[in-house]
């Protein structure tokens, strides 16, 4: 490996034939060839620069090899997690334990769903409740299913499967055929992993 530091250049006497060697010895330490030394120094400087640039290039290549794949590597985000049939199948209830959703995976990106929603309130005659029922097929892609009740207006219900048996439900539109103030929005938790039985079965 070439070391990039200055090396002494041996002096060379001048004079030929019957040169007084004693005189040459006296003046030899001061007898350098400036032009030759300059060329040698320039060559060594250029060589050192080339070696340094080559090392920098190799360093940059190593950095790119390490960081570029990590930067562009795909990451899992919401909406990209695939849900198995075993994860989807089951019965889900809201936090109050009143509303219920049954789901059965049919394959080929289809789910059979049934919603039995309840909105409780107090009336002058005592406790009362409005209900909302809907059933049909939903389409699922990755971890998100979309259900549009039959004969509904602008209604669309989106169900996102979350870890630990949770189901996030969002309702878009008001014409879903439900009773007054009945909506599907909320977070449901799976209470049974068994394949559900439907009312129309």
Backbone bond lengths (Angstrom), bond angles and torsions (degrees), N, CA, C in turn:
res aa  C-N    CA-C-N  psi(-1)  N-CA   C-N-CA  omega(-1)  CA-C   N-CA-C  phi
1 X - - - 1.465 - - 1.519 108.50 -
2 X 1.311 116.43 133.66 1.465 120.56 -179.90 1.509 110.60 -74.56
3 X 1.332 116.69 129.64 1.453 121.31 176.90 1.511 108.81 -96.17
4 X 1.312 117.42 131.84 1.445 122.06 -174.00 1.523 110.05 -94.77
5 X 1.350 116.48 75.89 1.460 119.73 172.74 1.516 107.30 -144.94
6 X 1.282 115.36 159.83 1.467 120.27 -175.28 1.521 110.06 -70.36
7 X 1.327 115.37 139.54 1.457 121.96 176.41 1.517 108.91 -115.00
8 X 1.307 118.55 139.98 1.473 120.03 178.91 1.511 110.73 -65.38
9 X 1.340 115.46 139.87 1.463 121.45 177.03 1.513 107.69 -101.41
10 X 1.302 119.16 121.65 1.473 120.98 -176.86 1.505 110.84 -64.66
11 X 1.318 117.43 136.16 1.475 119.79 177.69 1.510 110.99 -69.02
12 X 1.330 116.89 150.84 1.450 122.47 178.65 1.535 108.95 -122.85
13 X 1.273 117.75 127.18 1.472 119.75 177.77 1.507 111.19 -71.11
14 X 1.309 115.43 154.43 1.450 118.39 173.85 1.513 108.48 -119.91
15 X 1.261 113.22 160.13 1.469 119.74 -171.67 1.507 109.68 113.48
16 X 1.275 118.53 143.63 1.465 122.95 -176.99 1.537 109.97 -126.65
17 X 1.305 112.51 169.65 1.466 119.14 173.15 1.508 112.75 62.15
18 X 1.347 115.42 -116.02 1.452 119.26 -174.86 1.498 113.37 -89.37
19 X 1.309 118.49 40.72 1.465 123.09 -179.61 1.520 110.11 -63.81
20 X 1.320 114.89 139.54 1.457 119.92 177.08 1.516 108.03 -72.49
21 X 1.339 119.39 104.77 1.466 123.45 -176.04 1.511 112.17 -64.16
22 X 1.321 116.40 -30.66 1.459 118.55 178.14 1.509 110.43 -66.31
23 X 1.380 113.96 -41.62 1.475 117.46 178.23 1.511 110.40 -65.77
24 X 1.338 116.00 -40.21 1.462 119.46 178.95 1.507 110.36 -61.98
25 X 1.334 116.41 -41.52 1.465 119.86 -179.58 1.506 110.72 -61.48
26 X 1.370 115.74 -35.04 1.454 117.82 -179.13 1.524 112.09 -70.86
27 X 1.338 115.80 -38.00 1.472 118.05 -175.59 1.517 111.91 -95.45
28 X 1.358 118.19 -10.85 1.469 120.51 -175.20 1.516 113.65 -57.42
29 X 1.371 119.65 -40.25 1.467 117.97 -178.39 1.515 113.01 -60.75
30 X 1.372 117.44 -23.80 1.453 118.73 178.97 1.506 112.57 -97.96
31 X 1.367 115.59 0.57 1.469 118.64 -173.35 1.517 110.03 -95.79
32 X 1.342 117.61 81.26 1.455 122.75 175.21 1.514 108.69 -103.26
33 X 1.297 115.01 157.60 1.457 119.81 176.38 1.521 107.93 -100.77
34 X 1.323 117.76 99.26 1.475 120.35 -174.62 1.508 113.88 -56.00
35 X 1.324 117.46 -43.86 1.479 119.93 -176.82 1.524 111.16 -63.69
36 X 1.343 116.09 -42.55 1.465 119.91 -178.49 1.520 110.55 -68.96
37 X 1.352 115.23 -40.76 1.462 118.20 177.81 1.516 111.54 -63.92
38 X 1.342 117.53 -38.95 1.472 120.83 178.51 1.513 110.97 -62.49
39 X 1.341 115.98 -44.37 1.467 118.81 179.00 1.518 110.95 -63.53
40 X 1.340 117.13 -41.61 1.469 120.73 179.33 1.517 111.22 -63.38
41 X 1.356 115.23 -43.21 1.473 119.43 179.14 1.515 111.23 -63.87
42 X 1.340 116.40 -42.54 1.471 119.78 179.43 1.526 110.92 -63.92
43 X 1.315 116.98 -40.52 1.461 120.17 179.74 1.527 110.93 -63.34
44 X 1.359 115.67 -43.44 1.459 119.17 179.75 1.518 111.49 -66.77
45 X 1.348 116.90 -38.51 1.471 120.06 178.07 1.509 110.82 -63.35
46 X 1.349 116.46 -44.44 1.471 119.66 178.59 1.513 111.46 -63.19
47 X 1.350 116.18 -39.26 1.468 119.61 179.27 1.513 110.86 -63.83
48 X 1.347 116.27 -43.02 1.462 119.71 179.19 1.517 111.53 -63.85
49 X 1.329 117.19 -39.87 1.466 120.04 178.23 1.522 111.01 -64.18
50 X 1.319 115.38 -41.09 1.467 118.59 179.23 1.515 111.12 -62.87
51 X 1.348 116.26 -41.96 1.468 120.18 178.88 1.520 110.30 -63.85
52 X 1.354 116.54 -42.59 1.461 120.12 -179.85 1.520 111.45 -63.81
53 X 1.358 116.59 -42.56 1.473 119.67 178.95 1.523 111.02 -64.27
54 X 1.335 116.13 -39.41 1.469 119.02 179.36 1.522 110.76 -63.27
55 X 1.351 116.48 -40.07 1.466 119.56 178.37 1.519 110.93 -65.44
56 X 1.355 117.16 -40.25 1.465 120.17 178.46 1.524 110.94 -63.49
57 X 1.341 116.27 -41.01 1.464 119.61 179.61 1.524 110.77 -62.46
58 X 1.346 116.41 -43.63 1.468 119.14 179.34 1.522 110.75 -63.99
59 X 1.331 116.57 -37.70 1.470 120.78 179.03 1.521 110.87 -63.91
60 X 1.347 117.46 -42.98 1.463 121.47 179.00 1.522 111.24 -65.18
61 X 1.336 116.10 -38.81 1.468 119.34 179.38 1.523 110.29 -63.49
62 X 1.346 116.39 -41.15 1.466 119.93 179.06 1.522 110.91 -64.79
63 X 1.348 117.76 -41.85 1.452 121.11 178.52 1.522 111.45 -61.73
64 X 1.337 115.92 -45.36 1.466 119.40 179.68 1.520 110.93 -62.53
65 X 1.330 116.70 -40.50 1.471 119.52 -179.55 1.517 111.56 -63.99
66 X 1.359 116.50 -30.57 1.459 119.56 -178.42 1.515 113.07 -82.08
67 X 1.344 116.98 -41.62 1.454 119.85 -169.19 1.527 114.64 -97.00
68 X 1.310 118.09 -29.95 1.468 119.30 -177.92 1.518 111.90 -63.05
69 X 1.365 120.79 -47.12 1.475 118.87 177.96 1.512 112.70 -60.84
70 X 1.350 117.04 -37.59 1.462 119.30 179.88 1.519 111.58 -67.61
71 X 1.351 116.34 -34.53 1.468 119.91 -178.37 1.520 111.54 -70.35
72 X 1.336 116.31 -39.43 1.455 119.92 -176.97 1.511 114.07 -95.71
73 X 1.316 117.68 1.14 1.462 119.62 -179.48 1.516 110.13 -64.90
74 X 1.317 117.81 135.00 1.462 120.06 -179.66 1.518 111.56 -67.43
75 X 1.307 115.97 142.74 1.445 121.21 177.16 1.505 110.39 -118.73
76 X 1.318 114.71 147.75 1.446 119.91 179.47 1.510 110.05 -76.66
77 X 1.304 117.00 128.64 1.451 121.92 178.87 1.513 109.17 -127.75
78 X 1.343 114.43 172.70 1.455 119.30 178.88 1.517 109.61 -58.63
79 X 1.314 117.79 137.43 1.452 121.26 -179.69 1.515 113.04 91.30
80 X 1.350 118.98 -1.57 1.450 121.39 -178.55 1.532 112.40 -115.93
81 X 1.330 118.14 -5.44 1.466 121.40 -179.43 1.513 109.69 -82.58
82 X 1.312 116.42 124.26 1.456 120.46 179.28 1.531 109.72 -77.46
83 X 1.311 115.97 140.76 1.466 122.36 -178.83 1.521 108.63 -111.20
84 X 1.333 116.17 129.40 1.454 120.69 178.49 1.528 110.05 -81.33
85 X 1.336 115.50 165.38 1.465 120.15 177.99 1.524 111.00 -61.70
86 X 1.345 116.23 -38.32 1.467 119.61 179.98 1.526 111.38 -64.12
87 X 1.335 116.89 -34.63 1.463 119.98 178.02 1.523 111.40 -70.46
88 X 1.316 116.26 -37.52 1.467 119.77 -175.99 1.523 112.35 -78.35
89 X 1.331 116.92 -40.70 1.465 120.19 -175.39 1.527 111.73 -60.71
90 X 1.337 115.04 137.72 1.453 118.00 174.21 1.512 113.20 144.70
91 X 1.319 114.15 -174.44 1.466 122.16 179.54 1.527 108.28 -116.38
92 X 1.318 115.42 133.94 1.466 121.48 -177.06 1.538 109.40 -121.63
93 X 1.342 115.24 144.48 1.470 120.09 176.90 1.524 109.50 -131.91
94 X 1.333 114.68 153.36 1.461 119.16 178.49 1.526 110.37 -76.45
95 X 1.340 116.16 176.60 1.461 120.28 -174.71 1.528 111.72 -65.45
96 X 1.324 117.01 -25.95 1.466 120.08 179.67 1.516 112.55 -85.68
97 X 1.319 116.47 -9.84 1.458 120.32 179.02 1.519 113.89 74.57
98 X 1.334 117.65 18.64 1.463 121.26 -177.52 1.533 112.33 -100.32
99 X 1.326 116.01 -48.92 1.471 120.75 -177.35 1.523 110.13 -91.48
100 X 1.323 115.34 150.86 1.462 120.14 -173.45 1.529 110.17 -140.84
101 X 1.331 115.25 144.03 1.472 121.92 176.18 1.521 107.81 -131.42
102 X 1.328 115.50 129.53 1.454 121.31 175.58 1.530 108.79 -109.06
103 X 1.339 115.64 138.40 1.471 120.78 -177.08 1.523 109.47 -136.35
104 X 1.332 114.71 135.33 1.462 121.52 176.13 1.524 108.72 -135.04
105 X 1.333 116.18 125.13 1.469 120.60 178.70 1.524 109.86 -74.71
106 X 1.334 115.50 128.68 1.469 121.15 -179.41 1.523 112.19 -102.86
107 X 1.324 116.55 -11.62 1.457 120.06 -175.79 1.518 111.42 90.00
108 X 1.338 114.90 165.53 1.467 121.77 178.30 1.537 111.91 56.84
109 X 1.332 115.77 36.89 1.456 119.68 176.30 1.515 114.79 73.70
110 X 1.347 117.41 23.02 1.469 121.02 -178.51 1.532 110.80 -122.30
111 X 1.321 115.19 144.86 1.461 122.09 174.27 1.522 108.70 -129.03
112 X 1.331 115.81 144.27 1.454 120.31 169.78 1.525 107.09 -96.98
113 X 1.333 116.46 126.90 1.458 120.13 -176.22 1.524 110.33 -129.02
114 X 1.315 113.85 151.39 1.464 121.06 174.94 1.524 108.33 -142.28
115 X 1.321 115.89 124.93 1.454 121.80 179.62 1.518 109.97 -108.50
116 X 1.327 115.37 132.75 1.465 122.05 173.50 1.525 106.28 -129.15
117 X 1.335 115.70 94.10 1.459 121.63 -171.88 1.526 110.91 -103.15
118 X 1.323 115.46 147.41 1.464 120.91 -176.71 1.530 109.37 -133.87
119 X 1.333 115.47 135.28 1.458 121.32 172.30 1.527 107.66 -123.84
120 X 1.327 115.16 110.52 1.464 119.46 -178.08 1.533 110.52 -94.36
121 X 1.318 114.81 146.91 1.466 120.17 178.14 1.534 108.37 -155.79
122 X 1.310 115.07 168.59 1.456 120.33 178.88 1.523 109.33 -104.77
123 X 1.290 114.74 132.05 1.462 120.64 178.40 1.532 109.20 -115.35
124 X 1.316 115.98 176.70 1.451 119.19 177.93 1.508 112.47 -63.60
125 X 1.317 115.40 -25.37 1.457 119.57 -179.64 1.522 112.13 -91.47
126 X 1.347 116.38 -1.59 1.456 118.71 -179.14 1.522 111.63 122.55
127 X 1.317 118.10 -170.81 1.464 121.25 -179.68 1.528 111.30 -59.60
128 X 1.323 115.71 140.33 1.460 121.54 178.29 1.523 108.57 -143.52
129 X 1.310 115.35 172.04 1.467 119.44 -178.88 1.521 109.93 -153.40
130 X 1.313 114.81 141.92 1.461 122.02 169.25 1.521 107.97 -104.54
131 X 1.323 116.15 148.70 1.467 119.77 -176.73 1.519 110.44 -125.27
132 X 1.315 113.88 161.86 1.460 121.12 175.72 1.505 109.60 -144.97
133 X 1.322 115.98 122.56 1.468 121.14 -178.41 1.522 109.33 -121.04
134 X 1.308 114.72 143.21 1.470 120.61 176.20 1.522 108.39 -158.94
135 X 1.313 116.12 146.80 1.461 121.08 178.05 1.518 108.98 -150.74
136 X 1.321 115.20 156.70 1.459 120.40 -179.91 1.515 110.23 157.33
137 X 1.323 115.81 -160.43 1.452 121.31 -178.95 1.525 110.52 -105.79
138 X 1.315 114.65 141.28 1.457 121.92 175.59 1.517 108.75 -117.00
139 X 1.306 116.17 152.96 1.462 121.01 174.90 1.527 107.94 -100.26
140 X 1.326 116.29 141.71 1.451 120.72 -179.24 1.524 110.09 -126.55
141 X 1.319 115.25 137.24 1.464 122.19 174.84 1.520 107.32 -136.43
142 X 1.323 115.14 124.33 1.466 121.37 -174.25 1.526 109.40 57.65
143 X 1.333 118.71 -114.84 1.465 119.71 -177.84 1.522 112.93 -110.90
144 X 1.324 117.47 15.51 1.466 120.79 -175.02 1.524 110.79 -125.54
145 X 1.325 115.21 127.96 1.468 121.18 178.08 1.528 109.29 -113.51
146 X 1.331 114.99 145.82 1.466 121.29 179.11 1.523 108.33 -122.09
147 X 1.326 114.63 127.36 1.462 120.99 -178.18 1.527 109.18 -124.24
148 X 1.320 114.99 126.81 1.466 121.22 176.15 1.531 107.03 -117.52
149 X 1.318 117.94 109.26 1.473 120.15 -179.01 1.525 111.85 -59.22
150 X 1.312 115.29 142.80 1.466 119.54 178.11 1.526 110.57 -63.21
151 X 1.307 115.18 144.57 1.460 123.61 178.46 1.537 112.01 59.04
152 X 1.355 115.82 22.75 1.461 119.25 176.45 1.525 108.83 -91.64
153 X 1.319 115.37 159.68 1.457 119.83 -179.82 1.518 111.49 -82.69
154 X 1.333 114.86 -104.82 1.462 119.65 -178.40 1.523 111.61 -92.60
155 X 1.297 118.41 23.69 1.464 122.46 -172.88 1.532 111.80 -83.48
156 X 1.310 115.22 133.85 1.469 121.65 171.90 1.520 107.94 -144.30
157 X 1.316 116.80 130.09 1.463 122.11 -178.14 1.527 108.80 -116.50
158 X 1.326 115.08 121.74 1.463 121.57 -179.11 1.523 108.93 -106.31
159 X 1.319 115.36 129.47 1.461 121.24 -179.42 1.520 109.31 -121.04
160 X 1.323 116.25 121.16 1.462 121.86 -179.86 1.521 109.42 -110.85
161 X 1.330 115.47 123.67 1.460 121.08 -179.74 1.527 109.37 -82.10
162 X 1.309 115.66 121.58 1.461 122.53 -179.29 1.521 109.80 -107.02
163 X 1.332 117.72 163.15 1.474 119.68 176.61 1.528 111.83 -61.37
164 X 1.298 115.26 162.25 1.472 122.89 176.92 1.528 112.84 64.11
165 X 1.334 116.82 32.90 1.456 120.46 173.67 1.515 115.49 70.18
166 X 1.317 117.64 24.71 1.456 120.15 178.75 1.523 110.90 -99.06
167 X 1.332 114.81 151.08 1.456 121.56 -179.02 1.533 108.11 -133.19
168 X 1.316 115.96 116.92 1.462 120.32 178.19 1.528 108.52 -94.59
169 X 1.329 116.21 123.85 1.464 121.14 -175.07 1.531 109.23 -117.62
170 X 1.328 115.37 131.92 1.462 121.36 177.93 1.516 109.30 -129.68
171 X 1.315 116.47 132.51 1.460 122.58 -179.89 1.522 110.08 -107.45
172 X 1.305 115.28 130.22 1.463 121.73 175.06 1.519 108.19 -114.56
173 X 1.323 115.52 128.21 1.460 119.69 -177.61 1.516 111.45 94.26
174 X 1.323 114.97 161.60 1.468 120.73 -177.36 1.518 112.94 -111.65
175 X 1.315 118.12 -18.46 1.471 121.28 -175.05 1.521 110.66 -91.59
176 X 1.332 115.14 70.09 1.467 120.44 -179.94 1.530 111.96 -103.55
177 X 1.312 116.86 -1.93 1.458 120.30 -178.67 1.513 113.16 83.13
178 X 1.336 117.58 13.64 1.462 120.66 179.34 1.530 110.78 -88.77
179 X 1.342 114.65 166.27 1.455 119.93 176.19 1.527 111.26 -69.65
180 X 1.312 115.58 173.96 1.457 122.00 -176.71 1.537 111.15 -59.58
181 X 1.337 115.65 129.57 1.468 123.57 179.58 1.529 114.49 67.78
182 X 1.301 117.14 8.45 1.465 120.05 178.43 1.527 108.68 -87.99
183 X 1.319 115.19 123.91 1.459 120.98 177.84 1.526 109.07 -135.70
184 X 1.329 114.16 158.67 1.464 119.47 -178.41 1.528 112.72 -92.63
185 X 1.323 118.08 -6.47 1.466 120.99 -175.58 1.527 112.15 -59.01
186 X 1.311 115.69 142.70 1.457 119.68 175.31 1.517 112.25 144.91
187 X 1.315 114.60 177.65 1.467 121.44 176.54 1.518 108.55 -109.26
188 X 1.316 115.02 123.77 1.465 121.68 -178.89 1.529 108.55 -108.05
189 X 1.319 115.27 151.13 1.463 121.02 178.28 1.529 109.25 -120.73
190 X 1.325 115.38 138.56 1.469 119.79 -179.26 1.521 109.81 -69.98
191 X 1.333 115.14 127.96 1.463 120.21 178.62 1.528 111.52 -108.16
192 X 1.330 116.47 -11.69 1.464 119.97 179.14 1.526 109.26 -151.15
193 X 1.344 115.71 135.84 1.459 120.66 177.28 1.527 112.52 -92.29
194 X 1.313 116.58 -4.40 1.469 119.36 -178.77 1.531 111.17 -71.59
195 X 1.328 113.25 152.44 1.462 117.50 175.50 1.530 108.35 -64.74
196 X 1.310 116.82 125.01 1.470 118.42 -173.42 1.526 112.37 -75.57
197 X 1.319 114.38 157.16 1.455 121.86 172.45 1.537 108.02 -102.57
198 X 1.318 115.56 134.28 1.451 120.46 -176.18 1.531 111.67 -100.25
199 X 1.306 115.89 155.50 1.464 120.85 -177.76 1.521 111.93 -64.26
200 X 1.328 117.17 -28.57 1.472 119.26 -178.11 1.522 112.23 -91.27
201 X 1.332 117.62 5.03 1.476 119.61 -177.75 1.515 110.14 -78.23
